[in-house]
Amino acid sequence: MTETLVVLLCVAVCAGVGVSPLASVISCDPQGPRGRALRRAEQQFAAAVMLAATCGLLSLWLLGKSGRPWWPMLVLLAVCVPLVHPWLIVRRLLIPLGAARTAYRVARLGGHPWFRDPNGGAVLSGVLASLRRRRHDEERSRWLRARLEGDRLGGAGLVALGLLAADAGDRDTARVVLASLDEIETDICPPLARAIALDWLVADAAGRGAWHELVERVADDPFPTPTTRLVGAAARRMLGDGTARTTVVWCWLLAPRRLHTLGLLWAALRRPPVGVAAIEPCDLARLAANAAPEPILGALALHAEIAAQPATVPVLPAVVERLAAAWDVALGDFGLRGGVRGRAELFAVAASGELLIARVQRAVAHDLALLVAQCGRQAEGLRRDTGVLRRAREVHFEEVLEGVVRDSAVVGGKRDPEMGPAAAWIAWVRVRAAYVEAVVPLDVAQRAIVYSEIELEVRHCAAWLWNERRERGLAQAMCLFLLAEAERVRDVEAAAYYRHNVVVGL
Amino acid sequence: MAQRFTKDPFYVLDVPRTATKPELEAVAASLLDALAQGVRGAARYLTPLGERRRDAGSVNEATHALREADTRIVHEVWAGLPVRSRAIEPAPAPAPWPGGERALGWRHR
């Protein structure tokens, strides 16, 4: 009797799923990626319910009179669940076995968690299995890459692309491709793909010792996995931001692979706590440089102290401003200028004392430009725009302009049918990363010049992806970025163009 | 950036900023001799960022740079700091985690 009720209930649910749409057509385009993902989810749900009904019917028909009607149904369900949920087999069996091609074929049957990018998810399953093999197989990688070209690229496909690059030893490409997932709209990016990408990036950053980068990346992620939460907490503690020992221990207890991460836990726990800074960064620029008897000695001492720091450690804008202020005082000092002029007269050189001071200033500006680049995203906090720091911005601008022009020409060259959207996307994310890093310390006028250099090439590439390759998701991401930049540099015409494209694409 | 101090010709040749041209040439020649004979201590010099290694190439480069008077005056400005035998220690940074990828399940080879 109970089973009869279960069967009837299942049939009713199936009918309900069939007749009622899960989302309103006002909020969701039925032909769009979200609509398609919802339809796939509906189909899997209906298949699961139908399976339960079929198992119930079979057990009733064959064994219903035995007096133990529940057990046969549960056994049948256990056997049949992988049919509607292949990810179970792929994750628990095929990936650990390293069966890349089989993992791809089974995952291609669809279902959770790849509703938003079924083909990319299947290739990613194959790549994850391939990474378990003891040797890198170029033939297998080529086969997997060819599967990616068979359909539109989504978030899972991009993760597969990045991991294939890492597997082949090209870790720089892997980094930029996996980090580019933030730009892809969520409708075509399965959350699991995002989590896998973040896991890889975190492991890579920890291996390189790029702890600052790691902390920033984990902090930006709204849904960190237990693993990334553990590594992020340990990194924060090792960098001395005051994360408590208990927090790290809790993260470790909640994370998988506890035995393997014991070394990290130990390194984080034994790190001594760092006290509160005696001087706040905002006060740093106002302080004298060690109260040197001559301004030039103060500037040199500060310069040497900063030069002794490793180039991988981020520099605070306040430190750059303090150094620039010290040099402004030193280079304007009459004692230094008089001394240089006197030496120039003594040696009877053609260049005047002022010209020689200008040469020192150029060298200082070059070093400050390097420090500005080292500030990364924090360079937006540079407020001073006078003296040697202004010159440093100009040096930085001249250097980045050349690089950005060269990189954007590469994006233009990727509109080759043989190269495919994947190559175009890799070229684009490289340009984007270089552009973002380059323009942070620039003023609006300089930023507009750099933007105009990349805009045309990227616009053509986005149009090619959209019109000829039907890669709406990738083109949309490019247009969104160009729209944000057009608004920032106040390019009204370009902003209107990209706003239209973005609205059409939604 | 550190090379402004570590590669400054005055530090490489270990001469004062007031040294005359003949003095510079004499010091360079004696350094080259000492390096060729492998004299103990000749291969090291002090800078404001600590000790560095010198070779015949760096000595020749430094001598050449100081022969041009205008370049020399610019180097005189940069060579204003006293030298020190101990390097400036940057703030201790956490070491990389080389086994991280394996520990987190990303490396099986």
Boltz contact constraints between the chains, C-beta under 6 A:
constraints:
  - contact:
      token1: [A, 132]
      token2: [B, 108]
      max_distance: 6.0
  - contact:
      token1: [A, 134]
      token2: [B, 109]
      max_distance: 6.0
  - contact:
      token1: [A, 203]
      token2: [B, 100]
      max_distance: 6.0
  - contact:
      token1: [A, 203]
      token2: [B, 101]
      max_distance: 6.0
  - contact:
      token1: [A, 203]
      token2: [B, 104]
      max_distance: 6.0
  - contact:
      token1: [A, 203]
      token2: [B, 106]
      max_distance: 6.0
  - contact:
      token1: [A, 206]
      token2: [B, 97]
      max_distance: 6.0
  - contact:
      token1: [A, 206]
      token2: [B, 100]
      max_distance: 6.0
  - contact:
      token1: [A, 207]
      token2: [B, 100]
      max_distance: 6.0
  - contact:
      token1: [A, 207]
      token2: [B, 101]
      max_distance: 6.0
  - contact:
      token1: [A, 208]
      token2: [B, 96]
      max_distance: 6.0
  - contact:
      token1: [A, 209]
      token2: [B, 96]
      max_distance: 6.0
  - contact:
      token1: [A, 211]
      token2: [B, 94]
      max_distance: 6.0
  - contact:
      token1: [A, 238]
      token2: [B, 94]
      max_distance: 6.0
  - contact:
      token1: [A, 260]
      token2: [B, 103]
      max_distance: 6.0
  - contact:
      token1: [A, 261]
      token2: [B, 103]
      max_distance: 6.0
  - contact:
      token1: [A, 296]
      token2: [B, 80]
      max_distance: 6.0
  - contact:
      token1: [A, 297]
      token2: [B, 80]
      max_distance: 6.0
  - contact:
      token1: [A, 300]
      token2: [B, 80]
      max_distance: 6.0
  - contact:
      token1: [A, 300]
      token2: [B, 81]
      max_distance: 6.0
  - contact:
      token1: [A, 304]
      token2: [B, 5]
      max_distance: 6.0
  - contact:
      token1: [A, 304]
      token2: [B, 48]
      max_distance: 6.0
  - contact:
      token1: [A, 307]
      token2: [B, 1]
      max_distance: 6.0
  - contact:
      token1: [A, 307]
      token2: [B, 2]
      max_distance: 6.0
  - contact:
      token1: [A, 308]
      token2: [B, 49]
      max_distance: 6.0
  - contact:
      token1: [A, 308]
      token2: [B, 88]
      max_distance: 6.0
  - contact:
      token1: [A, 308]
      token2: [B, 90]
      max_distance: 6.0
  - contact:
      token1: [A, 309]
      token2: [B, 90]
      max_distance: 6.0
  - contact:
      token1: [A, 310]
      token2: [B, 90]
      max_distance: 6.0
  - contact:
      token1: [A, 343]
      token2: [B, 73]
      max_distance: 6.0
  - contact:
      token1: [A, 347]
      token2: [B, 69]
      max_distance: 6.0
  - contact:
      token1: [A, 349]
      token2: [B, 69]
      max_distance: 6.0
  - contact:
      token1: [A, 349]
      token2: [B, 70]
      max_distance: 6.0
  - contact:
      token1: [A, 351]
      token2: [B, 70]
      max_distance: 6.0
  - contact:
      token1: [A, 356]
      token2: [B, 73]
      max_distance: 6.0
  - contact:
      token1: [A, 356]
      token2: [B, 74]
      max_distance: 6.0
  - contact:
      token1: [A, 359]
      token2: [B, 74]
      max_distance: 6.0
  - contact:
      token1: [A, 360]
      token2: [B, 74]
      max_distance: 6.0
  - contact:
      token1: [A, 360]
      token2: [B, 77]
      max_distance: 6.0
  - contact:
      token1: [A, 367]
      token2: [B, 1]
      max_distance: 6.0
  - contact:
      token1: [A, 370]
      token2: [B, 1]
      max_distance: 6.0
